[in-house]
Amino acid sequence: MGILRPDAAHEKAPLLLPPLGKKQTPLPTARDDAHATEEDSPQHLASDAKTFASAIISFLGSGVLGFPFAFKQTGIILGLALLVLVGVISTFCMLLVVKCKYKLKSRGVHVAHYGQIGHFAMGTSGQLLVNFALIVSQTGFAVAYLIFIATNAHTYFSVSKEAVVLACLPFLIVLSLLKHIKELAWVALAADTMNFFGLAIVYMTDFSLIDLSSARTSELNWLGTLSSIPFFFGIATYCFSGIGMILPLEKAMENKAHFPRILMLTVALIGSIYASFGISGYLAFGESTEDVVTLNIQGHGGLATTVKLFLCAGLFFAYPMMLFPVFEVLQPAILKNVSTEQNPETKRIVFRSIFVLCTALVAAGVPNFGLFISFLGSTCCSLLGFVLPVVFYLQIVAEENGRSWHQHKLLMSIMTLGCFAVVTGFCTTAVNFF
């Protein structure tokens, strides 16, 4: 799954003709972005290690806490197979998006965002579809992080959830004002550290309780339950949904040719964490495994409190990473319509502060947001992660290069799988809601 080298193919080729029925409107390139030249300068480019840290936090979030229950529902062997499948397909599709970027670059077109690739593949409707799904999903993840923090911290400090969100707000605004991926690297490192400490404590608790010789082991769901495949697939898709961060991460790398290797290493590590965390949690608690594994360790002294504090801190620092692609899409589009007499930096600060405030209001005012975010995640993540990358690749790369029958069959299978996930995710959530 190699990609074109970042410094390769500077020759210009004609752009693909606009899709039939689509009116192409001028699209700002990366060089037209107010921050593009600044972000591409050497002092703002991130090393491989910093990119790796940022990539990890793009995937590792609160979803990992649901994997023990997912393995309970689906079965260990079937769940493990599904996890590997989703991880491989997600990585493949993310690299398809990068290939689209460099195919456009070889024609003299510079793109910085996922939505811009959608524009050249499907016209304005493609860009709007990507941007809408990206904004909804990434903002939803950020709100979900705030809800998790508020739900867990308010019991420890004996204050209301609204008070917890209000206390977090000023610090989240400051973190969200950071401009570049490189500046967010230390935030990502802090989030990674907190998450790993929290997960490590859960691991320790799990391994202290696992007893494979007990009679309870024979009652475990080893092979799998076919009816639970959509449920597990939805969780795995949610947890591997980092496609919105792919182009910003790759763009901010100093050695862009190393990006595919960094991405595959990240997915392999994250997938190993998901598998080991989910299986060990299920082996430890068996059929009594709760939908969020922290609920199972509430009776183990101060461990539950320690785990929640670490995970809350980790998600706190992960919050600005989730909003970074949202700001890249919304900020230029909204601020260009604001009075030019105002200082650009002032406009940027006001816009981001108001946006963070809105996420806080949603987190504080919607107590049953879990079902809503599940709906957004299963639909938007499958659309962004499986369906659209294949469509864009077929339009931008494969249309010109040609494709074998086997490649076409593979791409269509992935797209069909993504469409199936969108439909089943929508139907499952609708049934649970009503």
C-alpha positions as CSV (number, residue, x, y, z in Angstrom):
1,M,0.0,0.0,0.0
2,G,2.8,2.4,-0.9
3,I,1.9,6.0,-1.7
4,L,3.5,8.5,-4.0
5,R,6.5,10.2,-2.5
6,P,5.7,13.7,-1.2
7,D,8.5,15.2,-3.4
8,A,7.6,13.1,-6.5
9,A,5.7,14.0,-9.7
10,H,5.8,17.7,-10.0
11,E,4.7,17.6,-13.6
12,K,1.2,19.0,-14.1
13,A,-1.5,17.0,-15.7
14,P,-5.0,18.1,-16.7
15,L,-7.5,17.8,-13.9
16,L,-10.3,15.3,-14.2
17,L,-13.4,16.8,-15.8
18,P,-16.0,17.8,-13.3
19,P,-18.5,15.1,-12.4
20,L,-21.6,15.1,-14.6
21,G,-24.3,17.4,-13.2
22,K,-21.9,19.0,-10.7
23,K,-20.9,22.6,-11.0
24,Q,-17.3,23.1,-10.0
25,T,-16.8,26.2,-7.9
26,P,-13.3,27.6,-7.1
27,L,-11.7,25.8,-4.2
28,P,-9.1,27.4,-2.1
29,T,-5.9,25.3,-2.0
30,A,-3.6,24.7,0.9
31,R,-1.6,27.7,-0.2
32,D,-4.7,29.9,-0.1
33,D,-5.4,29.1,3.5
34,A,-4.4,31.9,5.8
35,H,-2.3,29.6,7.9
36,A,-1.0,27.3,5.2
37,T,2.4,28.9,4.5
38,E,2.9,29.4,8.2
39,E,2.2,25.8,9.0
40,D,4.3,24.4,6.2
41,S,7.4,26.3,7.4
42,P,10.1,24.0,8.8
43,Q,9.8,25.3,12.4
44,H,6.2,24.1,12.5
45,L,6.8,20.6,11.1
46,A,6.7,17.7,13.5
47,S,9.2,14.9,13.9
48,D,8.2,11.2,13.4
49,A,8.0,10.7,17.2
50,K,5.7,13.7,17.7
51,T,3.5,12.6,14.8
52,F,3.3,9.1,16.3
53,A,2.2,10.6,19.7
54,S,-0.5,12.7,18.0
55,A,-1.7,9.8,15.8
56,I,-2.1,7.6,18.9
57,I,-4.3,10.1,20.7
58,S,-6.3,10.5,17.4
59,F,-7.5,6.9,17.9
60,L,-7.2,6.1,21.6
61,G,-10.2,7.5,23.4
62,S,-13.1,6.6,25.6
63,G,-14.3,3.9,23.2
64,V,-11.7,1.5,24.5
65,L,-13.6,1.2,27.8
66,G,-16.4,-0.6,26.0
67,F,-14.3,-3.3,24.4
68,P,-14.6,-5.9,27.3
69,F,-18.4,-5.7,27.0
70,A,-18.1,-5.9,23.2
71,F,-16.1,-9.1,23.5
72,K,-18.7,-10.4,25.9
73,Q,-21.5,-9.8,23.4
74,T,-19.7,-11.0,20.3
75,G,-17.3,-13.6,21.5
76,I,-13.5,-13.6,21.8
77,I,-12.5,-15.3,18.6
78,L,-15.2,-13.6,16.4
79,G,-14.5,-10.3,18.1
80,L,-10.8,-10.5,17.5
81,A,-11.3,-11.3,13.8
82,L,-13.6,-8.4,13.4
83,L,-11.2,-6.1,15.2
84,V,-8.4,-7.0,12.9
85,L,-10.6,-6.7,9.8
86,V,-11.8,-3.2,10.8
87,G,-8.2,-2.1,11.6
88,V,-6.8,-3.3,8.3
89,I,-9.7,-1.8,6.2
90,S,-9.5,1.5,8.1
91,T,-5.8,1.8,7.5
92,F,-6.2,0.9,3.8
93,C,-8.9,3.6,3.4
94,M,-6.8,6.2,5.2
95,L,-3.9,5.6,2.8
96,L,-6.4,5.9,-0.1
97,V,-7.1,9.4,1.0
98,V,-3.3,10.2,1.1
99,K,-2.9,8.7,-2.4
100,C,-5.7,11.0,-3.6
101,K,-3.8,14.0,-2.2
102,Y,-0.6,13.2,-4.0
103,K,-2.3,12.4,-7.2
104,L,-3.8,15.9,-7.1
105,K,-0.4,17.3,-6.1
106,S,1.1,15.7,-9.2
107,R,-1.3,17.8,-11.3
108,G,-0.3,21.0,-9.5
109,V,-3.2,21.0,-7.1
110,H,-2.4,21.3,-3.4
111,V,-5.1,20.1,-0.9
112,A,-4.9,20.3,2.8
113,H,-8.2,18.9,4.0
114,Y,-10.4,15.8,3.4
115,G,-13.2,18.0,2.2
116,Q,-11.1,19.5,-0.6
117,I,-10.4,16.0,-1.9
118,G,-14.2,15.4,-1.9
119,H,-14.6,18.6,-3.9
120,F,-12.3,17.4,-6.7
121,A,-13.9,13.9,-6.7
122,M,-17.6,14.8,-6.5
123,G,-17.8,18.6,-6.8
124,T,-19.3,20.9,-4.2
125,S,-21.6,18.3,-2.9
126,G,-18.7,16.0,-2.1
127,Q,-16.9,18.7,-0.1
128,L,-20.1,19.6,1.8
129,L,-20.8,15.9,2.6
130,V,-17.3,15.3,4.0
131,N,-17.2,18.6,5.9
132,F,-20.6,18.0,7.5
133,A,-19.8,14.4,8.5
134,L,-16.4,15.4,9.8
135,I,-17.7,18.4,11.8
136,V,-20.5,16.4,13.3
137,S,-18.4,13.3,14.2
138,Q,-15.3,15.2,15.6
139,T,-17.4,17.6,17.6
140,G,-19.5,14.8,18.9
141,F,-16.4,13.0,20.1
142,A,-15.2,16.1,21.9
143,V,-18.6,16.5,23.5
144,A,-18.6,12.8,24.5
145,Y,-15.2,13.4,26.2
146,L,-16.7,16.2,28.2
147,I,-19.7,14.1,29.2
148,F,-17.4,11.3,30.4
149,I,-15.3,13.8,32.4
150,A,-18.4,15.4,34.0
151,T,-20.1,12.1,34.8
152,N,-17.1,10.6,36.5
153,A,-15.6,13.7,38.2
154,H,-18.8,15.0,39.7
155,T,-19.1,11.9,42.0
156,Y,-15.5,12.3,43.2
157,F,-15.7,16.0,44.0
158,S,-19.4,15.9,45.1
159,V,-20.4,18.7,42.7
160,S,-22.9,18.9,39.8
161,K,-21.9,17.8,36.3
162,E,-22.5,21.4,35.1
163,A,-20.0,22.7,37.6
164,V,-17.4,20.2,36.3
165,V,-17.9,21.3,32.7
166,L,-17.8,25.0,33.8
167,A,-14.5,24.4,35.7
168,C,-12.9,22.8,32.6
169,L,-14.1,25.5,30.2
170,P,-11.3,28.1,30.6
171,F,-8.5,25.5,30.3
172,L,-10.1,23.9,27.3
173,I,-10.4,27.3,25.6
174,V,-6.7,27.9,26.1
175,L,-5.7,24.5,24.7
176,S,-8.0,25.0,21.7
177,L,-6.2,28.2,20.8
178,L,-3.1,26.3,19.8
179,K,-2.5,26.8,16.1
180,H,-0.4,23.9,14.9
181,I,-0.2,20.1,15.2
182,K,3.4,20.5,16.5
183,E,2.2,22.8,19.3
184,L,-0.4,20.1,20.2
185,A,2.2,17.4,20.4
186,W,2.9,18.0,24.1
187,V,-0.8,18.0,24.7
188,A,-1.1,14.7,22.9
189,L,1.8,13.3,24.9
190,A,0.1,14.3,28.1
191,A,-3.2,12.7,27.0
192,D,-1.3,9.5,25.9
193,T,0.4,9.3,29.3
194,M,-2.8,9.8,31.3
195,N,-4.7,7.3,29.2
196,F,-1.9,4.7,29.4
197,F,-1.7,5.1,33.2
198,G,-5.5,4.6,33.5
199,L,-5.5,1.6,31.2
200,A,-2.5,0.1,33.0
201,I,-4.4,0.2,36.3
202,V,-7.4,-1.6,34.7
203,Y,-5.0,-4.1,33.2
204,M,-3.5,-4.8,36.7
205,T,-6.9,-5.3,38.1
206,D,-8.0,-7.6,35.3
207,F,-4.9,-9.8,35.5
208,S,-5.3,-10.1,39.3
209,L,-8.8,-11.4,38.8
210,I,-8.3,-13.8,35.8
211,D,-8.5,-17.4,36.7
212,L,-8.6,-19.7,33.7
213,S,-9.0,-22.8,35.8
214,S,-12.3,-21.6,37.4
215,A,-15.6,-23.0,36.4
216,R,-16.7,-19.6,35.2
217,T,-14.2,-19.9,32.2
218,S,-16.4,-22.6,30.6
219,E,-19.3,-20.1,30.6
220,L,-17.4,-17.5,28.5
221,N,-18.4,-16.8,24.9
222,W,-15.3,-18.1,23.1
223,L,-16.4,-18.7,19.5
224,G,-18.9,-15.9,18.9
225,T,-22.4,-14.7,18.4
226,L,-23.3,-13.7,14.8
227,S,-26.2,-11.6,15.8
228,S,-23.8,-9.2,17.7
229,I,-21.6,-8.5,14.7
230,P,-23.2,-5.1,13.9
231,F,-22.7,-4.1,17.5
232,F,-19.0,-5.0,17.6
233,F,-18.4,-3.6,14.2
234,G,-19.9,-0.2,15.2
235,I,-17.6,0.0,18.3
236,A,-14.5,-1.0,16.3
237,T,-15.4,1.5,13.6
238,Y,-15.8,4.3,16.2
239,C,-12.5,3.4,17.8
240,F,-10.6,3.4,14.5
241,S,-12.2,6.6,13.2
242,G,-9.1,8.8,12.9
243,I,-9.5,9.7,9.2
244,G,-10.3,13.3,9.9
245,M,-6.9,13.8,11.4
246,I,-4.9,12.0,8.6
247,L,-4.2,14.9,6.2
248,P,-3.5,17.4,9.0
249,L,-1.0,14.9,10.6
250,E,0.6,14.1,7.3
251,K,0.8,17.7,6.3
252,A,2.5,18.6,9.6
253,M,5.2,15.9,9.2
254,E,8.8,16.8,8.5
255,N,9.4,13.5,6.8
256,K,6.2,12.9,4.9
257,A,7.5,9.8,3.2
258,H,7.5,8.1,6.6
259,F,3.8,8.7,7.2
260,P,2.4,5.4,5.9
261,R,4.8,3.5,8.2
262,I,3.9,5.7,11.2
263,L,0.2,5.2,10.5
264,M,0.5,1.4,10.2
265,L,2.6,1.2,13.4
266,T,0.0,3.4,15.2
267,V,-3.0,1.2,14.1
268,A,-1.1,-2.0,15.0
269,L,-0.3,-0.7,18.5
270,I,-3.8,0.7,19.0
271,G,-5.4,-2.5,17.8
272,S,-3.2,-4.6,20.1
273,I,-4.3,-2.4,23.0
274,Y,-8.0,-2.7,22.1
275,A,-7.7,-6.5,21.8
276,S,-5.8,-7.1,25.0
277,F,-7.8,-4.7,27.0
278,G,-11.1,-6.1,25.8
279,I,-10.2,-9.8,26.2
280,S,-8.5,-9.4,29.6
281,G,-11.5,-7.4,30.9
282,Y,-13.9,-10.0,29.7
283,L,-11.8,-12.9,31.2
284,A,-11.6,-11.0,34.5
285,F,-15.3,-10.2,34.9
286,G,-17.0,-12.8,32.7
287,E,-20.7,-12.5,32.1
288,S,-21.0,-9.8,34.7
289,T,-18.9,-7.4,32.5
290,E,-20.5,-4.0,32.4
291,D,-20.9,-1.9,29.2
292,V,-18.2,0.4,30.6
293,V,-15.5,-1.6,32.4
294,T,-14.8,1.0,35.1
295,L,-18.1,0.1,36.6
296,N,-16.8,-3.4,37.4
297,I,-13.9,-2.1,39.5
298,Q,-15.9,0.3,41.7
299,G,-15.6,-2.1,44.7
300,H,-11.8,-2.4,44.5
301,G,-10.7,0.3,47.0
302,G,-9.3,3.5,45.4
303,L,-8.5,1.8,42.1
304,A,-11.8,2.9,40.5
305,T,-11.2,6.5,41.5
306,T,-7.6,6.5,40.3
307,V,-8.6,5.0,36.9
308,K,-11.4,7.5,36.4
309,L,-9.1,10.4,37.3
310,F,-6.4,9.3,34.9
311,L,-8.9,8.7,32.1
312,C,-10.6,12.0,32.7
313,A,-7.3,13.8,32.5
314,G,-6.4,11.9,29.3
315,L,-9.6,12.8,27.6
316,F,-9.3,16.4,28.8
317,F,-6.0,16.7,26.9
318,A,-7.4,14.8,23.9
319,Y,-10.2,17.3,23.6
320,P,-8.3,19.9,21.5
321,M,-7.0,17.2,19.2
322,M,-10.6,16.2,18.3
323,L,-11.5,19.8,17.4
324,F,-8.4,20.5,15.3
325,P,-9.9,19.2,12.0
326,V,-13.1,21.0,12.8
327,F,-11.3,24.3,13.2
328,E,-9.4,23.7,10.0
329,V,-12.7,23.4,8.1
330,L,-14.9,25.9,9.8
331,Q,-12.5,28.7,10.8
332,P,-11.6,29.9,7.3
333,A,-15.2,29.5,6.0
334,I,-16.7,31.5,8.8
335,L,-14.1,34.2,9.4
336,K,-13.8,35.2,5.8
337,N,-17.4,36.6,6.1
338,V,-16.5,38.6,9.3
339,S,-15.5,42.2,9.0
340,T,-11.9,42.6,7.7
341,E,-11.4,45.6,10.0
342,Q,-11.0,43.3,13.0
343,N,-7.7,41.8,13.9
344,P,-7.4,38.2,12.4
345,E,-6.0,36.9,15.7
346,T,-8.9,38.4,17.7
347,K,-11.4,36.8,15.3
348,R,-9.7,33.4,15.7
349,I,-9.7,33.6,19.5
350,V,-13.4,34.7,19.6
351,F,-14.5,32.0,17.1
352,R,-12.7,29.1,18.9
353,S,-13.8,30.3,22.3
354,I,-17.5,30.4,21.3
355,F,-17.2,27.0,19.7
356,V,-15.7,25.4,22.8
357,L,-18.4,27.1,24.9
358,C,-21.1,25.6,22.6
359,T,-19.6,22.1,23.1
360,A,-19.7,22.7,26.9
361,L,-23.3,23.7,26.8
362,V,-24.2,20.6,24.9
363,A,-22.3,18.4,27.3
364,A,-23.9,20.0,30.3
365,G,-27.4,20.2,28.9
366,V,-27.9,16.8,27.2
367,P,-27.8,14.0,29.8
368,N,-28.7,11.3,27.3
369,F,-26.2,12.2,24.8
370,G,-24.7,8.6,24.7
371,L,-27.3,7.3,22.3
372,F,-27.1,10.3,20.1
373,I,-23.3,10.1,19.8
374,S,-23.6,6.4,19.1
375,F,-25.8,7.2,16.2
376,L,-23.5,9.9,14.9
377,G,-20.4,7.7,15.3
378,S,-21.8,4.6,13.6
379,T,-23.1,6.6,10.7
380,C,-20.6,9.4,10.2
381,C,-17.5,7.3,11.0
382,S,-18.5,4.5,8.5
383,L,-19.3,7.1,5.9
384,L,-16.0,9.0,6.4
385,G,-13.9,5.9,7.0
386,F,-15.1,3.4,4.4
387,V,-17.5,4.7,1.8
388,L,-16.1,8.1,0.8
389,P,-12.4,7.1,0.6
390,V,-13.2,4.4,-2.0
391,V,-15.5,6.8,-4.0
392,F,-12.8,9.5,-4.0
393,Y,-10.0,7.1,-5.0
394,L,-12.1,5.7,-7.9
395,Q,-12.7,9.2,-9.1
396,I,-9.3,10.7,-8.7
397,V,-6.7,7.9,-8.9
398,A,-8.2,4.8,-10.4
399,E,-10.1,6.6,-13.1
400,E,-6.8,7.7,-14.7
401,N,-4.5,4.9,-13.7
402,G,-7.0,2.1,-14.5
403,R,-7.7,-0.8,-12.1
404,S,-7.7,-4.5,-12.2
405,W,-10.8,-6.6,-11.7
406,H,-9.5,-7.8,-8.3
407,Q,-8.8,-4.2,-7.2
408,H,-12.2,-3.1,-8.3
409,K,-13.8,-6.0,-6.5
410,L,-11.9,-5.1,-3.3
411,L,-12.9,-1.5,-3.4
412,M,-16.5,-2.2,-4.1
413,S,-16.6,-4.7,-1.2
414,I,-15.2,-2.1,1.2
415,M,-17.7,0.4,0.0
416,T,-20.6,-2.1,0.4
417,L,-19.4,-2.9,3.9
418,G,-19.4,0.8,4.8
419,C,-22.9,1.3,3.4
420,F,-24.1,-1.7,5.4
421,A,-22.6,-0.3,8.6
422,V,-24.3,3.1,8.0
423,V,-27.7,1.5,7.5
424,T,-27.4,-1.0,10.4
425,G,-26.0,1.7,12.7
426,F,-28.9,4.0,11.9
427,C,-31.5,1.3,12.3
428,T,-30.1,-0.1,15.6
429,T,-30.0,3.4,17.1
430,A,-33.5,4.2,15.9
431,V,-34.9,1.0,17.5
432,N,-33.1,1.7,20.8
433,F,-34.3,5.3,20.8
434,F,-38.0,4.6,20.1
